Amino acid sequence: MIQRRSPTIRRRRLGAELRKYRESARVTIDVVADRLGCSPSKVSRIETGHTSATPRDVKDMLDIYGVEGAASEELVQIAREARQKGWWHPYSTVLVGAYVGLEAAASSVRAYEQQVIPGLLQSEEYAAAMIQAARSGDTQMEINRRVHVRMARQSLLIQDDPIDLWVVLDEAVLSRPVGGDEVMRDQLVRLVEVAKLPNVTLQVLPFAAGAHAGMDGTFAILDFPDDQDPAVVYAENATGGLFLEKSDELQKYGSIFDTIQATALTPEASTEMIEMLAEEPLWKLRPRVSGSI
């Protein structure tokens, strides 16, 4: 079972606190780097949560900022926790970015997807077919490892303290037979089953909705249980995705999601549609085309 305490989120919290104390002390990154005997880029990466810091480095940084006592001890402890390895660490060679670590610590995820079934809802066969098509240069071992990670992530939905997942799927996702007829039918049946979980809300945005607020692309909004860990938006792309954390960015994407989910079918109507497509899939009704336009 995946543990919700994630070193990724601890590293993010640590960096934000260190940056706050540095700015309050009116100390520049260059000064900190000079005192620590390291590069300014290392200090910057620590503050943005992209790299971990040793407890010794954290203590030295806090000494520079004049932070002592309980506040200092707490951050040094967070530094220790941030250096622990997450369950996904053995698969770091096939993972891009910090998304899995953030997801593991999230209390809720709100996602809009316009191309594929989200990883938390994929069947093993669908995941394998999708990854193989999208990453044709990967070896079979790499594909198998990616599928294994994707399946392991799904325990977040059924553990004792499960994540709340709210997904809006574009109808196009349900109309593309990834892996072929049998694999896609089984995937649709899986969606219906997972949608019965009390912590999962699934909606379909039908073609009939026409133009809509989410046409700029796929994204996920991750919220965390601790108020000290602000939400983050993950906008996915072929190179791993972009993390957005500014308040105006969070507000914009929250508004987009609210508009999308209000435009989509209700969860009940969405489930009925998915059940119907599992019986009479759209890809069976459309002629196959080949060649280029």
C-alpha positions in Angstrom: 0.0 0.0 0.0 1.3 3.4 -1.0 2.2 5.7 2.0 0.7 9.2 1.8 3.6 10.8 3.5 5.6 11.9 0.5 9.3 13.2 0.5 8.4 15.3 -2.5 5.9 17.4 -0.6 8.2 17.7 2.4 11.0 18.9 0.0 8.5 21.5 -1.5 7.5 22.7 2.0 11.1 22.9 3.1 12.1 25.0 0.1 9.2 27.4 0.6 10.0 27.9 4.2 13.7 28.5 3.6 12.9 31.0 0.9 10.5 32.8 3.2 13.1 33.1 6.0 15.8 34.2 3.5 13.7 37.0 2.1 12.7 38.1 5.6 16.4 38.3 6.5 17.0 40.3 3.3 19.8 37.9 2.3 20.5 37.1 -1.4 21.0 33.7 -2.9 24.5 34.6 -3.8 25.4 35.4 -0.2 23.9 32.1 1.0 25.8 30.2 -1.7 29.1 31.9 -0.7 28.6 31.1 3.0 27.7 27.4 2.2 30.5 27.0 -0.3 28.1 25.9 -3.1 26.6 27.3 -6.3 23.7 29.8 -6.3 21.8 27.3 -8.5 21.9 24.7 -5.8 20.4 27.2 -3.3 17.7 28.1 -5.9 16.9 24.4 -6.5 16.6 23.7 -2.8 14.1 26.7 -2.5 12.0 25.5 -5.4 11.9 21.9 -4.1 13.8 20.5 -7.0 16.6 19.0 -4.9 16.9 17.9 -1.4 19.1 19.6 1.3 21.1 17.9 4.0 20.0 18.6 7.6 23.5 20.3 8.0 22.9 22.6 5.1 19.4 23.5 6.4 20.8 24.3 9.8 23.6 26.4 8.3 21.1 28.3 6.1 18.8 29.0 9.1 21.8 30.2 11.1 22.5 32.8 8.3 18.8 33.9 8.6 18.9 34.1 12.4 16.3 31.3 12.8 16.8 29.4 16.0 14.9 27.1 18.5 11.8 25.2 17.6 11.4 26.7 14.2 14.9 25.6 13.2 14.5 22.1 14.7 11.3 21.6 12.8 12.8 22.5 9.4 15.9 20.3 10.1 13.5 17.4 10.8 11.6 18.1 7.6 14.9 18.0 5.8 15.5 14.5 7.2 12.1 13.4 6.0 12.6 15.0 2.6 15.7 12.8 2.0 13.8 9.6 2.5 13.0 7.5 -0.6 9.4 7.3 -1.8 8.0 3.9 -2.9 8.5 5.1 -6.5 12.2 5.7 -6.2 13.3 2.4 -7.7 11.4 3.4 -10.9 13.0 6.9 -11.2 14.6 5.9 -14.5 11.2 5.7 -16.1 9.5 8.6 -14.3 9.7 12.2 -15.5 9.2 15.1 -13.0 7.7 15.1 -9.5 4.1 14.4 -10.3 3.9 10.9 -8.7 5.4 12.2 -5.4 2.9 15.1 -5.3 0.0 12.8 -6.1 1.0 10.5 -3.3 0.6 13.3 -0.8 -2.5 14.9 -2.2 -5.9 14.9 -0.5 -7.7 15.5 -3.7 -7.2 15.6 -7.5 -9.4 17.4 -10.0 -8.5 16.5 -13.5 -9.7 17.2 -17.1 -8.5 14.8 -19.7 -9.1 15.0 -23.5 -6.9 12.2 -24.9 -6.6 9.2 -22.6 -8.0 7.6 -19.5 -6.1 9.1 -16.5 -3.5 6.8 -15.0 -5.4 6.3 -11.7 -8.3 4.8 -13.7 -6.5 2.8 -16.3 -6.7 -1.0 -16.6 -3.3 -2.7 -16.9 -3.9 -3.7 -20.6 -5.0 -0.2 -21.5 -2.0 1.3 -19.8 0.4 -1.1 -21.6 -1.1 -0.3 -25.0 -1.1 3.5 -24.4 2.5 3.6 -23.1 3.7 1.4 -26.0 2.1 3.7 -28.6 3.2 6.9 -26.9 6.8 5.8 -26.2 7.8 3.7 -29.2 11.5 4.1 -28.3 11.1 2.4 -24.9 12.3 -1.2 -24.3 9.7 -3.8 -23.2 11.3 -3.7 -19.7 10.8 0.1 -19.5 7.2 -0.2 -20.6 6.6 -2.9 -18.0 8.1 -0.7 -15.3 5.9 2.2 -16.3 2.8 0.0 -16.2 3.9 -1.3 -12.8 4.2 2.2 -11.4 0.8 3.2 -12.8 -0.9 0.2 -11.3 0.8 0.9 -7.9 -0.5 4.4 -7.9 -4.1 3.2 -8.0 -3.9 2.0 -4.4 -4.5 5.7 -3.5 -8.1 5.2 -4.4 -8.8 2.3 -2.0 -6.5 2.7 0.9 -7.7 3.6 4.4 -7.4 7.3 3.7 -8.1 7.4 0.0 -7.6 10.4 -2.3 -10.7 12.2 -3.6 -10.7 12.0 -7.3 -12.9 14.1 -9.6 -12.3 13.5 -13.3 -14.0 15.1 -16.4 -13.3 13.1 -19.5 -13.8 14.4 -23.0 -16.0 12.1 -25.0 -13.1 11.7 -27.4 -11.3 9.7 -24.7 -14.1 7.1 -24.7 -14.2 7.0 -28.5 -10.6 5.9 -29.2 -10.1 2.1 -28.9 -6.7 2.1 -27.3 -5.4 -1.5 -27.4 -8.2 -2.6 -29.6 -11.8 -3.5 -29.1 -11.6 -6.0 -26.2 -9.1 -3.9 -24.2 -11.1 -0.7 -24.6 -14.4 -2.4 -23.7 -12.8 -3.8 -20.5 -11.5 -0.3 -19.8 -15.0 1.2 -20.1 -16.3 -1.5 -17.7 -13.5 -0.6 -15.3 -14.5 3.1 -15.4 -18.1 2.1 -14.4 -16.8 0.1 -11.5 -14.4 2.7 -10.2 -17.1 5.4 -10.5 -19.0 3.5 -7.8 -16.3 4.4 -5.2 -17.5 7.1 -2.8 -14.3 9.1 -3.3 -14.5 9.1 -7.1 -16.6 11.4 -9.2 -16.5 10.8 -13.0 -18.2 13.0 -15.6 -18.2 13.0 -19.4 -18.0 16.1 -21.5 -19.9 15.2 -24.6 -19.2 16.3 -28.2 -22.5 18.0 -28.1 -21.1 20.6 -25.7 -19.2 22.1 -28.6 -16.5 24.6 -27.7 -15.7 24.7 -24.0 -13.4 26.2 -21.3 -10.9 23.3 -21.4 -9.9 23.3 -25.0 -6.4 24.6 -24.2 -5.4 21.2 -22.9 -5.3 18.6 -20.2 -4.6 19.5 -16.6 -4.9 18.3 -13.0 -5.3 20.3 -9.8 -3.8 18.8 -6.7 -4.8 19.9 -3.2 -3.1 18.9 0.0 -4.3 18.2 3.5 -2.0 20.7 5.2 -2.7 24.4 4.7 1.0 25.0 4.6 1.2 23.0 1.3 -0.5 25.1 -1.3 -2.3 23.5 -4.3 -0.5 22.9 -7.6 -1.7 22.6 -11.2 0.0 20.1 -13.4 -0.4 20.7 -17.1 0.9 17.6 -18.9 2.9 17.5 -22.1 5.3 15.1 -23.9 8.3 16.1 -21.9 6.8 15.6 -18.5 4.5 18.6 -17.9 4.5 22.0 -16.2 3.8 22.7 -12.6 1.9 26.0 -11.8 1.7 27.3 -8.3 1.0 31.1 -8.5 -2.3 32.1 -6.9 -3.6 33.6 -10.2 -2.8 30.4 -12.0 -4.5 28.3 -9.4 -7.6 30.5 -9.5 -7.7 30.4 -13.3 -7.5 26.6 -13.5 -10.0 26.2 -10.7 -12.4 28.4 -12.6 -11.8 26.4 -15.8 -12.5 23.1 -14.0 -15.7 24.5 -12.4 -16.9 25.6 -15.8 -16.1 22.2 -17.4 -17.7 20.1 -14.8 -20.9 22.3 -14.9 -21.0 21.8 -18.7 -20.4 18.0 -18.5 -23.0 15.3 -18.0 -24.0 14.5 -14.5 -22.1 11.6 -12.9 -25.2 9.4 -13.2 -25.7 10.3 -16.9 -22.0 9.9 -17.5 -22.0 6.3 -16.1 -25.0 5.5 -18.3 -23.2 6.8 -21.3 -20.1 4.7 -20.5 -22.2 1.6 -20.0 -23.9 2.2 -23.4 -20.5 2.7 -25.1 -19.2 -0.5 -23.6 -22.1 -2.3 -25.3 -22.2 -0.3 -28.5 -18.8 1.5 -28.9 -18.6 4.5 -31.2 -15.5 3.1 -32.9 -17.5 0.2 -34.3 -20.0 2.6 -36.0 -17.4 4.7 -37.8 -15.6 3.6 -41.0 -11.9 3.1 -40.7 -9.8 5.6 -42.6 -6.1 5.4 -43.7 -3.5 7.6 -45.3 -3.1 11.3 -44.8 -5.3 14.3 -45.5 
